[in-house]
Amino acid sequence: MGLIRFIIIALIIYLLILIFKRWAANKNPPSSGSQENSTVMVQCKTCKLHVPETEALKKNDEYYCSQEHLEGKQD
Ligand SMILES: [Zn+2]
């Protein structure tokens, strides 16, 4: 009976260590890798709306929120 209790406790400790390792890895991500976590916001030149750079359309070093605004259509 004691053995089963020992295995259960060992399993719980093992799980806690796994969770702690994952938490520690999230807290201190490795410095390697160029992926940026922070999203860069850019402004649409036509309507002045702020959109994430990843979703913005770029043309001649200017950013636009949509294809319509990129093409210069106001309405
Ligand atoms: Zn726009």
N, CA, C, O and the ligand as a Tripos MOL2 file, in Angstrom:
@<TRIPOS>MOLECULE
protein
  301   299    76     0     0
PROTEIN
NO_CHARGES

@<TRIPOS>ATOM
      1 N           0.8390   -1.2110    0.0000 N.3       1 MET1
      2 CA          0.0000    0.0000    0.0000 C.3       1 MET1
      3 C           0.8720    1.2590    0.0000 C.2       1 MET1
      4 O           0.5780    2.2430   -0.6790 O.2       1 MET1
      5 N           1.9370    1.1970    0.7700 N.am      2 GLY2
      6 CA          2.8340    2.3440    0.8510 C.3       2 GLY2
      7 C           3.4800    2.6680   -0.4810 C.2       2 GLY2
      8 O           3.7520    3.8280   -0.7890 O.2       2 GLY2
      9 N           3.7250    1.6200   -1.2760 N.am      3 LEU3
     10 CA          4.3880    1.8110   -2.5670 C.3       3 LEU3
     11 C           3.5180    2.6220   -3.5190 C.2       3 LEU3
     12 O           4.0070    3.5090   -4.2180 O.2       3 LEU3
     13 N           2.2070    2.3060   -3.5380 N.am      4 ILE4
     14 CA          1.2840    3.0280   -4.4280 C.3       4 ILE4
     15 C           1.2530    4.5100   -4.0590 C.2       4 ILE4
     16 O           1.2750    5.3800   -4.9300 O.2       4 ILE4
     17 N           1.2020    4.7840   -2.7500 N.am      5 ARG5
     18 CA          1.1880    6.1790   -2.2930 C.3       5 ARG5
     19 C           2.4840    6.8730   -2.7090 C.2       5 ARG5
     20 O           2.4670    8.0340   -3.1190 O.2       5 ARG5
     21 N           3.6100    6.1580   -2.6020 N.am      6 PHE6
     22 CA          4.9120    6.7310   -2.9820 C.3       6 PHE6
     23 C           4.9380    7.0640   -4.4680 C.2       6 PHE6
     24 O           5.4380    8.1150   -4.8690 O.2       6 PHE6
     25 N           4.3820    6.1370   -5.3030 N.am      7 ILE7
     26 CA          4.3720    6.3690   -6.7570 C.3       7 ILE7
     27 C           3.5070    7.5810   -7.0970 C.2       7 ILE7
     28 O           3.8760    8.3950   -7.9440 O.2       7 ILE7
     29 N           2.3510    7.7000   -6.4310 N.am      8 ILE8
     30 CA          1.4630    8.8370   -6.6930 C.3       8 ILE8
     31 C           2.1590   10.1460   -6.3210 C.2       8 ILE8
     32 O           2.1060   11.1130   -7.0800 O.2       8 ILE8
     33 N           2.8080   10.1810   -5.1620 N.am      9 ILE9
     34 CA          3.5120   11.3910   -4.7340 C.3       9 ILE9
     35 C           4.6450   11.7190   -5.6970 C.2       9 ILE9
     36 O           4.8620   12.8810   -6.0430 O.2       9 ILE9
     37 N           5.3740   10.6730   -6.1330 N.am     10 ALA10
     38 CA          6.4680   10.8800   -7.0820 C.3      10 ALA10
     39 C           5.9440   11.4460   -8.3980 C.2      10 ALA10
     40 O           6.5680   12.3180   -9.0030 O.2      10 ALA10
     41 N           4.7840   10.9370   -8.8350 N.am     11 LEU11
     42 CA          4.1720   11.4360  -10.0700 C.3      11 LEU11
     43 C           3.7920   12.9120   -9.9350 C.2      11 LEU11
     44 O           4.0160   13.7060  -10.8480 O.2      11 LEU11
     45 N           3.2100   13.2690   -8.7760 N.am     12 ILE12
     46 CA          2.8060   14.6590   -8.5430 C.3      12 ILE12
     47 C           4.0320   15.5720   -8.5470 C.2      12 ILE12
     48 O           4.0120   16.6500   -9.1420 O.2      12 ILE12
     49 N           5.1040   15.1260   -7.8730 N.am     13 ILE13
     50 CA          6.3290   15.9290   -7.8540 C.3      13 ILE13
     51 C           6.8860   16.0700   -9.2650 C.2      13 ILE13
     52 O           7.3390   17.1470   -9.6520 O.2      13 ILE13
     53 N           6.8530   14.9780  -10.0380 N.am     14 TYR14
     54 CA          7.3580   15.0070  -11.4110 C.3      14 TYR14
     55 C           6.5600   16.0150  -12.2480 C.2      14 TYR14
     56 O           7.1310   16.7840  -13.0210 O.2      14 TYR14
     57 N           5.2260   15.9980  -12.0800 N.am     15 LEU15
     58 CA          4.3860   16.9400  -12.8220 C.3      15 LEU15
     59 C           4.6790   18.3860  -12.4160 C.2      15 LEU15
     60 O           4.7300   19.2840  -13.2560 O.2      15 LEU15
     61 N           4.8720   18.5900  -11.1030 N.am     16 LEU16
     62 CA          5.1740   19.9370  -10.6100 C.3      16 LEU16
     63 C           6.4820   20.4410  -11.2120 C.2      16 LEU16
     64 O           6.5900   21.6090  -11.5840 O.2      16 LEU16
     65 N           7.4780   19.5510  -11.3080 N.am     17 ILE17
     66 CA          8.7690   19.9430  -11.8930 C.3      17 ILE17
     67 C           8.5770   20.3010  -13.3640 C.2      17 ILE17
     68 O           9.1480   21.2780  -13.8480 O.2      17 ILE17
     69 N           7.7720   19.5080  -14.0730 N.am     18 LEU18
     70 CA          7.4980   19.7970  -15.4910 C.3      18 LEU18
     71 C           6.8530   21.1660  -15.6460 C.2      18 LEU18
     72 O           7.2470   21.9570  -16.5020 O.2      18 LEU18
     73 N           5.8500   21.4390  -14.8020 N.am     19 ILE19
     74 CA          5.1450   22.7250  -14.8660 C.3      19 ILE19
     75 C           6.1070   23.8680  -14.5380 C.2      19 ILE19
     76 O           6.1000   24.9090  -15.1940 O.2      19 ILE19
     77 N           6.9350   23.6540  -13.5110 N.am     20 PHE20
     78 CA          7.8760   24.6980  -13.1230 C.3      20 PHE20
     79 C           8.8850   24.9690  -14.2320 C.2      20 PHE20
     80 O           9.2340   26.1200  -14.4930 O.2      20 PHE20
     81 N           9.3600   23.8900  -14.8950 N.am     21 LYS21
     82 CA         10.3310   24.0690  -15.9820 C.3      21 LYS21
     83 C           9.7110   24.8660  -17.1280 C.2      21 LYS21
     84 O          10.3540   25.7370  -17.7130 O.2      21 LYS21
     85 N           8.4430   24.5490  -17.4400 N.am     22 ARG22
     86 CA          7.7620   25.2600  -18.5200 C.3      22 ARG22
     87 C           7.5820   26.7290  -18.1430 C.2      22 ARG22
     88 O           7.7630   27.6190  -18.9740 O.2      22 ARG22
     89 N           7.2250   26.9730  -16.8780 N.am     23 TRP23
     90 CA          7.0280   28.3390  -16.4080 C.3      23 TRP23
     91 C           8.3450   29.1090  -16.4620 C.2      23 TRP23
     92 O           8.3870   30.2630  -16.8890 O.2      23 TRP23
     93 N           9.4350   28.4420  -16.0170 N.am     24 ALA24
     94 CA         10.7420   29.0950  -16.0220 C.3      24 ALA24
     95 C          11.1890   29.3850  -17.4470 C.2      24 ALA24
     96 O          11.8060   30.4190  -17.7060 O.2      24 ALA24
     97 N          10.8820   28.4780  -18.3740 N.am     25 ALA25
     98 CA         11.2690   28.6830  -19.7730 C.3      25 ALA25
     99 C          10.5120   29.8610  -20.3610 C.2      25 ALA25
    100 O          11.0640   30.6210  -21.1570 O.2      25 ALA25
    101 N           9.2360   30.0210  -19.9690 N.am     26 ASN26
    102 CA          8.4510   31.1430  -20.4660 C.3      26 ASN26
    103 C           8.9490   32.4610  -19.8970 C.2      26 ASN26
    104 O           8.9450   33.4930  -20.5680 O.2      26 ASN26
    105 N           9.3840   32.3990  -18.6250 N.am     27 LYS27
    106 CA          9.8190   33.6210  -17.9710 C.3      27 LYS27
    107 C          11.1520   34.0980  -18.5290 C.2      27 LYS27
    108 O          11.3680   35.2980  -18.6950 O.2      27 LYS27
    109 N          12.0360   33.1650  -18.8160 N.am     28 ASN28
    110 CA         13.3530   33.4960  -19.3590 C.3      28 ASN28
    111 C          13.5530   32.8240  -20.7070 C.2      28 ASN28
    112 O          14.2640   31.8230  -20.7970 O.2      28 ASN28
    113 N          12.9390   33.3560  -21.7530 N.am     29 PRO29
    114 CA         13.1070   32.7320  -23.0660 C.3      29 PRO29
    115 C          14.5440   32.8690  -23.5430 C.2      29 PRO29
    116 O          15.1940   33.8720  -23.2510 O.2      29 PRO29
    117 N          15.0460   31.8960  -24.2610 N.am     30 PRO30
    118 CA         16.4180   31.9720  -24.7650 C.3      30 PRO30
    119 C          16.5860   33.1700  -25.6840 C.2      30 PRO30
    120 O          15.7030   33.4870  -26.4800 O.2      30 PRO30
    121 N          17.7340   33.8320  -25.5640 N.am     31 SER31
    122 CA         17.9490   35.0670  -26.3130 C.3      31 SER31
    123 C          18.1630   34.8050  -27.7950 C.2      31 SER31
    124 O          18.1140   35.7300  -28.6070 O.2      31 SER31
    125 N          18.4000   33.5390  -28.1510 N.am     32 SER32
    126 CA         18.5970   33.2280  -29.5620 C.3      32 SER32
    127 C          17.2680   33.3200  -30.2990 C.2      32 SER32
    128 O          16.2030   33.1250  -29.7140 O.2      32 SER32
    129 N          17.3470   33.6190  -31.5880 N.am     33 GLY33
    130 CA         16.1180   33.7670  -32.3670 C.3      33 GLY33
    131 C          15.7590   35.2280  -32.4800 C.2      33 GLY33
    132 O          15.7800   35.9620  -31.4920 O.2      33 GLY33
    133 N          15.4280   35.6490  -33.6830 N.am     34 SER34
    134 CA         15.2300   37.0720  -33.9390 C.3      34 SER34
    135 C          13.7690   37.4670  -33.8510 C.2      34 SER34
    136 O          13.4280   38.6100  -34.1540 O.2      34 SER34
    137 N          12.8790   36.5370  -33.4370 N.am     35 GLN35
    138 CA         11.4590   36.8620  -33.4380 C.3      35 GLN35
    139 C          11.1320   37.8790  -32.3510 C.2      35 GLN35
    140 O          11.4700   37.6920  -31.1820 O.2      35 GLN35
    141 N          10.4730   38.9480  -32.7560 N.am     36 GLU36
    142 CA         10.1030   40.0040  -31.8290 C.3      36 GLU36
    143 C           8.7460   39.6970  -31.2080 C.2      36 GLU36
    144 O           7.8080   39.3070  -31.9050 O.2      36 GLU36
    145 N           8.6520   39.8710  -29.9180 N.am     37 ASN37
    146 CA          7.3810   39.6310  -29.2410 C.3      37 ASN37
    147 C           6.4510   40.8290  -29.3430 C.2      37 ASN37
    148 O           5.2400   40.6780  -29.5070 O.2      37 ASN37
    149 N           7.0320   42.0240  -29.2450 N.am     38 SER38
    150 CA          6.2220   43.2210  -29.2490 C.3      38 SER38
    151 C           5.7550   43.5440  -30.6670 C.2      38 SER38
    152 O           6.5330   43.4810  -31.6190 O.2      38 SER38
    153 N           4.4930   43.8840  -30.7900 N.am     39 THR39
    154 CA          3.9310   44.2000  -32.0870 C.3      39 THR39
    155 C           4.1720   45.6700  -32.4000 C.2      39 THR39
    156 O           3.8590   46.5520  -31.6000 O.2      39 THR39
    157 N           4.7310   45.9150  -33.5700 N.am     40 VAL40
    158 CA          4.9770   47.2910  -33.9880 C.3      40 VAL40
    159 C           3.7210   47.8330  -34.6450 C.2      40 VAL40
    160 O           3.1920   47.2430  -35.5870 O.2      40 VAL40
    161 N           3.2470   48.9680  -34.1370 N.am     41 MET41
    162 CA          2.0470   49.5820  -34.6940 C.3      41 MET41
    163 C           2.4560   50.6570  -35.7020 C.2      41 MET41
    164 O           3.3600   51.4550  -35.4560 O.2      41 MET41
    165 N           1.7720   50.6540  -36.8300 N.am     42 VAL42
    166 CA          2.0290   51.6670  -37.8510 C.3      42 VAL42
    167 C           0.7110   52.3750  -38.1680 C.2      42 VAL42
    168 O          -0.3710   51.8670  -37.8770 O.2      42 VAL42
    169 N           0.8300   53.5610  -38.7720 N.am     43 GLN43
    170 CA         -0.3550   54.3710  -39.0310 C.3      43 GLN43
    171 C          -0.7000   54.3590  -40.5140 C.2      43 GLN43
    172 O           0.1600   54.5610  -41.3710 O.2      43 GLN43
    173 N          -1.9700   54.1200  -40.7940 N.am     44 CYS44
    174 CA         -2.4420   54.1800  -42.1800 C.3      44 CYS44
    175 C          -2.3310   55.6250  -42.6600 C.2      44 CYS44
    176 O          -2.7680   56.5550  -41.9840 O.2      44 CYS44
    177 N          -1.7350   55.7910  -43.8430 N.am     45 LYS45
    178 CA         -1.5140   57.1530  -44.3380 C.3      45 LYS45
    179 C          -2.8310   57.8150  -44.7420 C.2      45 LYS45
    180 O          -2.9390   59.0410  -44.7070 O.2      45 LYS45
    181 N          -3.8220   57.0280  -45.1230 N.am     46 THR46
    182 CA         -5.0910   57.5760  -45.6080 C.3      46 THR46
    183 C          -6.0340   57.9390  -44.4610 C.2      46 THR46
    184 O          -6.5450   59.0580  -44.4180 O.2      46 THR46
    185 N          -6.2760   57.0010  -43.5220 N.am     47 CYS47
    186 CA         -7.2920   57.2450  -42.4940 C.3      47 CYS47
    187 C          -6.6900   57.4070  -41.0980 C.2      47 CYS47
    188 O          -7.4270   57.5720  -40.1260 O.2      47 CYS47
    189 N          -5.3610   57.3640  -40.9870 N.am     48 LYS48
    190 CA         -4.6420   57.5640  -39.7230 C.3      48 LYS48
    191 C          -4.9200   56.4730  -38.6800 C.2      48 LYS48
    192 O          -4.6130   56.6400  -37.5000 O.2      48 LYS48
    193 N          -5.4940   55.3720  -39.1240 N.am     49 LEU49
    194 CA         -5.7650   54.2560  -38.2150 C.3      49 LEU49
    195 C          -4.4650   53.5200  -37.9110 C.2      49 LEU49
    196 O          -3.6220   53.3230  -38.7860 O.2      49 LEU49
    197 N          -4.3240   53.1170  -36.6350 N.am     50 HIS50
    198 CA         -3.1340   52.3550  -36.2470 C.3      50 HIS50
    199 C          -3.3930   50.8660  -36.4270 C.2      50 HIS50
    200 O          -4.3730   50.3300  -35.9100 O.2      50 HIS50
    201 N          -2.5220   50.2120  -37.1540 N.am     51 VAL51
    202 CA         -2.6500   48.7740  -37.4070 C.3      51 VAL51
    203 C          -1.2910   48.1120  -37.1480 C.2      51 VAL51
    204 O          -0.2500   48.7510  -37.3030 O.2      51 VAL51
    205 N          -1.3030   46.8400  -36.7570 N.am     52 PRO52
    206 CA         -0.0320   46.1320  -36.5740 C.3      52 PRO52
    207 C           0.7380   46.0870  -37.8890 C.2      52 PRO52
    208 O           0.1580   45.9300  -38.9630 O.2      52 PRO52
    209 N           2.0560   46.2280  -37.7780 N.am     53 GLU53
    210 CA          2.8750   46.2560  -38.9930 C.3      53 GLU53
    211 C           2.7070   44.9770  -39.8080 C.2      53 GLU53
    212 O           2.7850   44.9940  -41.0360 O.2      53 GLU53
    213 N           2.4740   43.8600  -39.0980 N.am     54 THR54
    214 CA          2.3380   42.5820  -39.8010 C.3      54 THR54
    215 C           1.0820   42.5420  -40.6550 C.2      54 THR54
    216 O           1.0260   41.8060  -41.6400 O.2      54 THR54
    217 N           0.0460   43.3440  -40.2790 N.am     55 GLU55
    218 CA         -1.2090   43.3350  -41.0280 C.3      55 GLU55
    219 C          -1.3220   44.5060  -41.9850 C.2      55 GLU55
    220 O          -2.2180   44.5460  -42.8280 O.2      55 GLU55
    221 N          -0.4040   45.4650  -41.8510 N.am     56 ALA56
    222 CA         -0.4800   46.6430  -42.6940 C.3      56 ALA56
    223 C           0.0750   46.3610  -44.0820 C.2      56 ALA56
    224 O           0.9060   45.4750  -44.2750 O.2      56 ALA56
    225 N          -0.4110   47.1440  -45.0470 N.am     57 LEU57
    226 CA          0.0910   47.0510  -46.4120 C.3      57 LEU57
    227 C           1.0870   48.1880  -46.6130 C.2      57 LEU57
    228 O           0.8270   49.3300  -46.2350 O.2      57 LEU57
    229 N           2.2320   47.8590  -47.2150 N.am     58 LYS58
    230 CA          3.2910   48.8510  -47.3490 C.3      58 LYS58
    231 C           3.4890   49.2010  -48.8150 C.2      58 LYS58
    232 O           3.5070   48.3350  -49.6890 O.2      58 LYS58
    233 N           3.6360   50.4960  -49.0550 N.am     59 LYS59
    234 CA          3.8870   50.9700  -50.4190 C.3      59 LYS59
    235 C           4.6810   52.2550  -50.3300 C.2      59 LYS59
    236 O           4.2660   53.2000  -49.6590 O.2      59 LYS59
    237 N           5.8090   52.2980  -50.9940 N.am     60 ASN60
    238 CA          6.6860   53.4750  -51.0080 C.3      60 ASN60
    239 C           7.0050   53.9540  -49.5880 C.2      60 ASN60
    240 O           6.9750   55.1540  -49.3170 O.2      60 ASN60
    241 N           7.3120   53.0070  -48.6740 N.am     61 ASP61
    242 CA          7.6580   53.3030  -47.2870 C.3      61 ASP61
    243 C           6.5130   53.9420  -46.5070 C.2      61 ASP61
    244 O           6.7420   54.5270  -45.4490 O.2      61 ASP61
    245 N           5.2910   53.8400  -47.0090 N.am     62 GLU62
    246 CA          4.1120   54.3080  -46.2860 C.3      62 GLU62
    247 C           3.2210   53.0980  -46.0030 C.2      62 GLU62
    248 O           3.1710   52.1480  -46.7850 O.2      62 GLU62
    249 N           2.5240   53.1540  -44.8750 N.am     63 TYR63
    250 CA          1.6840   52.0260  -44.4910 C.3      63 TYR63
    251 C           0.2090   52.3570  -44.7000 C.2      63 TYR63
    252 O          -0.2210   53.5040  -44.5760 O.2      63 TYR63
    253 N          -0.5470   51.3060  -45.0210 N.am     64 TYR64
    254 CA         -1.9820   51.4650  -45.2370 C.3      64 TYR64
    255 C          -2.7150   50.3100  -44.5550 C.2      64 TYR64
    256 O          -2.1930   49.1990  -44.4610 O.2      64 TYR64
    257 N          -3.9520   50.5910  -44.0740 N.am     65 CYS65
    258 CA         -4.7070   49.5690  -43.3570 C.3      65 CYS65
    259 C          -5.3850   48.6030  -44.3070 C.2      65 CYS65
    260 O          -5.6680   47.4660  -43.9320 O.2      65 CYS65
    261 N          -5.6490   49.0320  -45.5240 N.am     66 SER66
    262 CA         -6.4020   48.1900  -46.4540 C.3      66 SER66
    263 C          -5.9470   48.4730  -47.8770 C.2      66 SER66
    264 O          -5.2620   49.4570  -48.1560 O.2      66 SER66
    265 N          -6.3560   47.5670  -48.7710 N.am     67 GLN67
    266 CA         -5.9960   47.7220  -50.1880 C.3      67 GLN67
    267 C          -6.5950   49.0020  -50.7680 C.2      67 GLN67
    268 O          -5.9700   49.6740  -51.5890 O.2      67 GLN67
    269 N          -7.8320   49.3380  -50.3270 N.am     68 GLU68
    270 CA         -8.5030   50.5350  -50.8320 C.3      68 GLU68
    271 C          -7.6960   51.7800  -50.4790 C.2      68 GLU68
    272 O          -7.5070   52.6670  -51.3120 O.2      68 GLU68
    273 N          -7.2230   51.8370  -49.2330 N.am     69 HIS69
    274 CA         -6.4720   53.0160  -48.8010 C.3      69 HIS69
    275 C          -5.0970   53.0450  -49.4730 C.2      69 HIS69
    276 O          -4.5600   54.1190  -49.7470 O.2      69 HIS69
    277 N          -4.5270   51.8610  -49.7390 N.am     70 LEU70
    278 CA         -3.2550   51.8060  -50.4470 C.3      70 LEU70
    279 C          -3.3980   52.4040  -51.8330 C.2      70 LEU70
    280 O          -2.4970   53.0760  -52.3370 O.2      70 LEU70
    281 N          -4.5600   52.1430  -52.4450 N.am     71 GLU71
    282 CA         -4.8010   52.6420  -53.7940 C.3      71 GLU71
    283 C          -5.2790   54.0810  -53.7920 C.2      71 GLU71
    284 O          -5.4880   54.6570  -54.8600 O.2      71 GLU71
    285 N          -5.4600   54.6850  -52.6100 N.am     72 GLY72
    286 CA         -5.8060   56.0900  -52.5300 C.3      72 GLY72
    287 C          -7.2820   56.3720  -52.5610 C.2      72 GLY72
    288 O          -7.6880   57.5240  -52.7190 O.2      72 GLY72
    289 N          -8.1310   55.3050  -52.4090 N.am     73 LYS73
    290 CA         -9.5570   55.5360  -52.3980 C.3      73 LYS73
    291 C         -10.0020   55.9190  -50.9860 C.2      73 LYS73
    292 O          -9.7800   55.1660  -50.0390 O.2      73 LYS73
    293 N         -10.6210   57.0730  -50.8480 N.am     74 GLN74
    294 CA        -11.0150   57.5530  -49.5260 C.3      74 GLN74
    295 C         -12.3060   56.9160  -49.0520 C.2      74 GLN74
    296 O         -12.4930   56.7010  -47.8550 O.2      74 GLN74
    297 N         -13.2230   56.6030  -50.0070 N.am     75 ASP75
    298 CA        -14.5220   56.0990  -49.5930 C.3      75 ASP75
    299 C         -14.8230   54.7640  -50.1490 C.2      75 ASP75
    300 O         -15.8910   54.2110  -49.8820 O.2      75 ASP75
    301 ZN         -6.7860   53.3360  -43.7110 Zn       76 ZN76
@<TRIPOS>BOND
     1     1     2 1
     2     2     3 1
     3     3     4 2
     4     3     5 am
     5     5     6 1
     6     6     7 1
     7     7     8 2
     8     7     9 am
     9     9    10 1
    10    10    11 1
    11    11    12 2
    12    11    13 am
    13    13    14 1
    14    14    15 1
    15    15    16 2
    16    15    17 am
    17    17    18 1
    18    18    19 1
    19    19    20 2
    20    19    21 am
    21    21    22 1
    22    22    23 1
    23    23    24 2
    24    23    25 am
    25    25    26 1
    26    26    27 1
    27    27    28 2
    28    27    29 am
    29    29    30 1
    30    30    31 1
    31    31    32 2
    32    31    33 am
    33    33    34 1
    34    34    35 1
    35    35    36 2
    36    35    37 am
    37    37    38 1
    38    38    39 1
    39    39    40 2
    40    39    41 am
    41    41    42 1
    42    42    43 1
    43    43    44 2
    44    43    45 am
    45    45    46 1
    46    46    47 1
    47    47    48 2
    48    47    49 am
    49    49    50 1
    50    50    51 1
    51    51    52 2
    52    51    53 am
    53    53    54 1
    54    54    55 1
    55    55    56 2
    56    55    57 am
    57    57    58 1
    58    58    59 1
    59    59    60 2
    60    59    61 am
    61    61    62 1
    62    62    63 1
    63    63    64 2
    64    63    65 am
    65    65    66 1
    66    66    67 1
    67    67    68 2
    68    67    69 am
    69    69    70 1
    70    70    71 1
    71    71    72 2
    72    71    73 am
    73    73    74 1
    74    74    75 1
    75    75    76 2
    76    75    77 am
    77    77    78 1
    78    78    79 1
    79    79    80 2
    80    79    81 am
    81    81    82 1
    82    82    83 1
    83    83    84 2
    84    83    85 am
    85    85    86 1
    86    86    87 1
    87    87    88 2
    88    87    89 am
    89    89    90 1
    90    90    91 1
    91    91    92 2
    92    91    93 am
    93    93    94 1
    94    94    95 1
    95    95    96 2
    96    95    97 am
    97    97    98 1
    98    98    99 1
    99    99   100 2
   100    99   101 am
   101   101   102 1
   102   102   103 1
   103   103   104 2
   104   103   105 am
   105   105   106 1
   106   106   107 1
   107   107   108 2
   108   107   109 am
   109   109   110 1
   110   110   111 1
   111   111   112 2
   112   111   113 am
   113   113   114 1
   114   114   115 1
   115   115   116 2
   116   115   117 am
   117   117   118 1
   118   118   119 1
   119   119   120 2
   120   119   121 am
   121   121   122 1
   122   122   123 1
   123   123   124 2
   124   123   125 am
   125   125   126 1
   126   126   127 1
   127   127   128 2
   128   127   129 am
   129   129   130 1
   130   130   131 1
   131   131   132 2
   132   131   133 am
   133   133   134 1
   134   134   135 1
   135   135   136 2
   136   135   137 am
   137   137   138 1
   138   138   139 1
   139   139   140 2
   140   139   141 am
   141   141   142 1
   142   142   143 1
   143   143   144 2
   144   143   145 am
   145   145   146 1
   146   146   147 1
   147   147   148 2
   148   147   149 am
   149   149   150 1
   150   150   151 1
   151   151   152 2
   152   151   153 am
   153   153   154 1
   154   154   155 1
   155   155   156 2
   156   155   157 am
   157   157   158 1
   158   158   159 1
   159   159   160 2
   160   159   161 am
   161   161   162 1
   162   162   163 1
   163   163   164 2
   164   163   165 am
   165   165   166 1
   166   166   167 1
   167   167   168 2
   168   167   169 am
   169   169   170 1
   170   170   171 1
   171   171   172 2
   172   171   173 am
   173   173   174 1
   174   174   175 1
   175   175   176 2
   176   175   177 am
   177   177   178 1
   178   178   179 1
   179   179   180 2
   180   179   181 am
   181   181   182 1
   182   182   183 1
   183   183   184 2
   184   183   185 am
   185   185   186 1
   186   186   187 1
   187   187   188 2
   188   187   189 am
   189   189   190 1
   190   190   191 1
   191   191   192 2
   192   191   193 am
   193   193   194 1
   194   194   195 1
   195   195   196 2
   196   195   197 am
   197   197   198 1
   198   198   199 1
   199   199   200 2
   200   199   201 am
   201   201   202 1
   202   202   203 1
   203   203   204 2
   204   203   205 am
   205   205   206 1
   206   206   207 1
   207   207   208 2
   208   207   209 am
   209   209   210 1
   210   210   211 1
   211   211   212 2
   212   211   213 am
   213   213   214 1
   214   214   215 1
   215   215   216 2
   216   215   217 am
   217   217   218 1
   218   218   219 1
   219   219   220 2
   220   219   221 am
   221   221   222 1
   222   222   223 1
   223   223   224 2
   224   223   225 am
   225   225   226 1
   226   226   227 1
   227   227   228 2
   228   227   229 am
   229   229   230 1
   230   230   231 1
   231   231   232 2
   232   231   233 am
   233   233   234 1
   234   234   235 1
   235   235   236 2
   236   235   237 am
   237   237   238 1
   238   238   239 1
   239   239   240 2
   240   239   241 am
   241   241   242 1
   242   242   243 1
   243   243   244 2
   244   243   245 am
   245   245   246 1
   246   246   247 1
   247   247   248 2
   248   247   249 am
   249   249   250 1
   250   250   251 1
   251   251   252 2
   252   251   253 am
   253   253   254 1
   254   254   255 1
   255   255   256 2
   256   255   257 am
   257   257   258 1
   258   258   259 1
   259   259   260 2
   260   259   261 am
   261   261   262 1
   262   262   263 1
   263   263   264 2
   264   263   265 am
   265   265   266 1
   266   266   267 1
   267   267   268 2
   268   267   269 am
   269   269   270 1
   270   270   271 1
   271   271   272 2
   272   271   273 am
   273   273   274 1
   274   274   275 1
   275   275   276 2
   276   275   277 am
   277   277   278 1
   278   278   279 1
   279   279   280 2
   280   279   281 am
   281   281   282 1
   282   282   283 1
   283   283   284 2
   284   283   285 am
   285   285   286 1
   286   286   287 1
   287   287   288 2
   288   287   289 am
   289   289   290 1
   290   290   291 1
   291   291   292 2
   292   291   293 am
   293   293   294 1
   294   294   295 1
   295   295   296 2
   296   295   297 am
   297   297   298 1
   298   298   299 1
   299   299   300 2
@<TRIPOS>SUBSTRUCTURE
     1 MET1         2 RESIDUE 1 A MET
     2 GLY2         6 RESIDUE 1 A GLY
     3 LEU3        10 RESIDUE 1 A LEU
     4 ILE4        14 RESIDUE 1 A ILE
     5 ARG5        18 RESIDUE 1 A ARG
     6 PHE6        22 RESIDUE 1 A PHE
     7 ILE7        26 RESIDUE 1 A ILE
     8 ILE8        30 RESIDUE 1 A ILE
     9 ILE9        34 RESIDUE 1 A ILE
    10 ALA10       38 RESIDUE 1 A ALA
    11 LEU11       42 RESIDUE 1 A LEU
    12 ILE12       46 RESIDUE 1 A ILE
    13 ILE13       50 RESIDUE 1 A ILE
    14 TYR14       54 RESIDUE 1 A TYR
    15 LEU15       58 RESIDUE 1 A LEU
    16 LEU16       62 RESIDUE 1 A LEU
    17 ILE17       66 RESIDUE 1 A ILE
    18 LEU18       70 RESIDUE 1 A LEU
    19 ILE19       74 RESIDUE 1 A ILE
    20 PHE20       78 RESIDUE 1 A PHE
    21 LYS21       82 RESIDUE 1 A LYS
    22 ARG22       86 RESIDUE 1 A ARG
    23 TRP23       90 RESIDUE 1 A TRP
    24 ALA24       94 RESIDUE 1 A ALA
    25 ALA25       98 RESIDUE 1 A ALA
    26 ASN26      102 RESIDUE 1 A ASN
    27 LYS27      106 RESIDUE 1 A LYS
    28 ASN28      110 RESIDUE 1 A ASN
    29 PRO29      114 RESIDUE 1 A PRO
    30 PRO30      118 RESIDUE 1 A PRO
    31 SER31      122 RESIDUE 1 A SER
    32 SER32      126 RESIDUE 1 A SER
    33 GLY33      130 RESIDUE 1 A GLY
    34 SER34      134 RESIDUE 1 A SER
    35 GLN35      138 RESIDUE 1 A GLN
    36 GLU36      142 RESIDUE 1 A GLU
    37 ASN37      146 RESIDUE 1 A ASN
    38 SER38      150 RESIDUE 1 A SER
    39 THR39      154 RESIDUE 1 A THR
    40 VAL40      158 RESIDUE 1 A VAL
    41 MET41      162 RESIDUE 1 A MET
    42 VAL42      166 RESIDUE 1 A VAL
    43 GLN43      170 RESIDUE 1 A GLN
    44 CYS44      174 RESIDUE 1 A CYS
    45 LYS45      178 RESIDUE 1 A LYS
    46 THR46      182 RESIDUE 1 A THR
    47 CYS47      186 RESIDUE 1 A CYS
    48 LYS48      190 RESIDUE 1 A LYS
    49 LEU49      194 RESIDUE 1 A LEU
    50 HIS50      198 RESIDUE 1 A HIS
    51 VAL51      202 RESIDUE 1 A VAL
    52 PRO52      206 RESIDUE 1 A PRO
    53 GLU53      210 RESIDUE 1 A GLU
    54 THR54      214 RESIDUE 1 A THR
    55 GLU55      218 RESIDUE 1 A GLU
    56 ALA56      222 RESIDUE 1 A ALA
    57 LEU57      226 RESIDUE 1 A LEU
    58 LYS58      230 RESIDUE 1 A LYS
    59 LYS59      234 RESIDUE 1 A LYS
    60 ASN60      238 RESIDUE 1 A ASN
    61 ASP61      242 RESIDUE 1 A ASP
    62 GLU62      246 RESIDUE 1 A GLU
    63 TYR63      250 RESIDUE 1 A TYR
    64 TYR64      254 RESIDUE 1 A TYR
    65 CYS65      258 RESIDUE 1 A CYS
    66 SER66      262 RESIDUE 1 A SER
    67 GLN67      266 RESIDUE 1 A GLN
    68 GLU68      270 RESIDUE 1 A GLU
    69 HIS69      274 RESIDUE 1 A HIS
    70 LEU70      278 RESIDUE 1 A LEU
    71 GLU71      282 RESIDUE 1 A GLU
    72 GLY72      286 RESIDUE 1 A GLY
    73 LYS73      290 RESIDUE 1 A LYS
    74 GLN74      294 RESIDUE 1 A GLN
    75 ASP75      298 RESIDUE 1 A ASP
    76 ZN76       301 GROUP 0 **** ****
